[in-house]
Amino acid sequence: MTDYIKFLGTAGARFAVAMQTRASGGIWLCLSDTNIHIDPGPGALVKAISSKPKLDPQELDGIILSHKHLDHSGDVNVLIEAMTDSGRKKRGAFFCPKDCLSDDPIIFRYLRAYPERIEILKEGKPSRIKDVEITPFEHIHSDVQTYGMRFAAGKTSLSYIADTRFFPQISSLYKTEVIIICLLLDKAREGVDHLCIEDTKRLIAEISPKLAILTHFGMTILKRKPETLAKEISSLTGIKTIAARDGMKIEI
């Protein structure tokens, strides 16, 4: 099976999600015949089922939350239930930060026995879902525990740079062939822990992947037209950069 990324939503933060300017279903990742749903925000289940071809949640091998904000986690409970056939099949893995389960938990207690295993993300500690190795790295984002992650399977290496403020060592964590970057802001704002356009240009130049994919757009980015920004970044860095669209499938 060909490895691919399917974007079930590319909206970021409150306004774009609340108004559904773009969908907010997160990312379906297929690596080495392993299906992982990353950050299933509001509408994730509907977008998976209505995808062409259909993505069946019962074929998921795992679900990963980078953090518990609703634009990343709104459909996580229904996805766990769907993955496990309402608990009739104890299957799949669920990865999340500790505060998703403990401090103001967002995972219903009755669902926690449904997956085969639940793992707490820990800085730099690799784990696996089937043949996919996942290494999480802690980000700086608001008042919640947040992790980006690096994926490795066979010859494929891919990084998901989730919501975070820029910090000096971030580029060194995500040296992979493909990077997915959550780009929410046009310009940096005091007290807002999200990447902006200048941060993203710097990340792509320093990581130097074969392919950079932008997603999770806030309203200021949508007004600037993500496709135009991606072309500008490609021209500046010499690195192929794509702005994801709802429903876009990228083979890797």
C-alpha positions, -999 to 999 in steps of 0.1 A, spaced: 0 0 0 12 35 -8 20 57 21 -1 89 22 -14 118 43 -51 128 40 -62 161 54 -96 159 69 -95 195 79 -71 225 77 -88 250 100 -69 262 131 -80 279 163 -114 292 175 -128 314 147 -119 293 117 -132 262 135 -163 277 150 -174 292 116 -161 261 97 -143 284 73 -123 252 67 -130 218 81 -114 207 113 -111 169 111 -74 166 116 -50 143 97 -53 107 86 -18 92 82 -11 59 65 25 46 69 36 10 63 0 -2 62 -6 15 96 -35 39 99 -32 67 125 -56 96 130 -38 127 143 -57 154 162 -94 145 154 -110 179 158 -147 187 153 -161 168 124 -134 142 121 -157 112 120 -180 127 94 -151 138 72 -135 103 74 -168 85 65 -176 109 37 -141 109 23 -137 95 -12 -127 68 -10 -142 63 25 -118 61 54 -131 35 78 -124 43 115 -126 6 123 -94 2 103 -75 27 125 -45 13 143 -41 44 165 -53 79 175 -29 106 186 -36 139 203 -10 166 203 -29 184 230 -64 187 244 -77 220 229 -110 214 211 -98 223 176 -75 192 179 -96 169 201 -133 176 196 -141 142 180 -116 121 199 -142 102 220 -164 92 191 -133 82 171 -122 59 200 -157 44 201 -157 40 163 -122 25 162 -132 -2 187 -167 -9 174 -182 6 205 -159 -14 227 -168 -48 212 -133 -51 197 -105 -42 220 -81 -28 195 -59 1 186 -36 25 205 -43 59 219 -15 84 226 -20 117 244 -4 141 269 -10 133 305 -34 162 312 -58 147 286 -65 120 312 -59 137 345 -62 174 348 -97 184 334 -98 152 313 -113 152 279 -114 114 274 -145 98 288 -137 73 315 -159 46 301 -140 46 269 -106 42 284 -109 4 285 -117 2 248 -83 6 231 -57 -22 235 -34 4 251 -33 40 262 2 57 263 12 90 278 34 110 255 68 117 270 96 139 258 120 121 234 106 86 244 99 65 212 70 42 210 53 22 183 20 16 166 27 -15 145 57 -8 123 56 30 129 80 45 154 67 77 170 89 101 190 72 130 208 88 164 216 73 188 240 61 222 227 54 256 243 17 262 238 -7 279 262 -14 263 295 -18 227 283 8 200 276 15 199 239 37 176 218 48 175 182 61 142 169 84 125 145 73 94 126 96 68 111 85 37 91 108 19 67 125 45 45 99 72 53 105 99 79 79 125 87 73 152 113 42 168 126 50 202 142 19 210 162 9 242 179 38 259 196 57 291 201 90 291 182 120 280 203 157 277 192 161 239 193 128 231 175 144 227 141 169 201 153 141 179 166 123 175 132 150 166 107 128 144 84 121 142 47 85 155 51 73 181 76 37 191 84 35 225 101 6 241 119 7 277 107 -19 298 125 -6 334 125 5 359 99 26 378 124 39 369 159 18 382 187 28 387 224 14 360 246 1 338 217 20 306 214 16 298 177 39 298 148 38 327 123 49 331 87 84 342 96 88 313 121 76 289 94 101 302 68 129 298 93 118 262 102 116 251 66 150 266 58 167 251 88 151 216 86 155 215 48 130 187 41 122 173 7 86 185 12 70 209 36 32 210 41 13 238 58 -20 233 76 -41 244 106 -47 279 93 -60 307 114 -81 335 99 -52 358 92 -35 331 72 -67 323 53 -71 360 43 -35 359 30 -43 328 9 -23 298 20 -15 287 -15 1 320 -23 22 319 9 33 284 1 46 295 -33 64 324 -17 81 301 8 90 277 -20 106 305 -40 125 319 -9 138 285 4 140 264 -27 121 237 -8 88 224 -22 61 238 1 24 229 -2 -6 245 15 -30 217 24 -66 218 14 -96 201 30 -97 166 16 -62 167 0 -44 134 -2 -6 135 -6 13 103 -14 47 101 2 
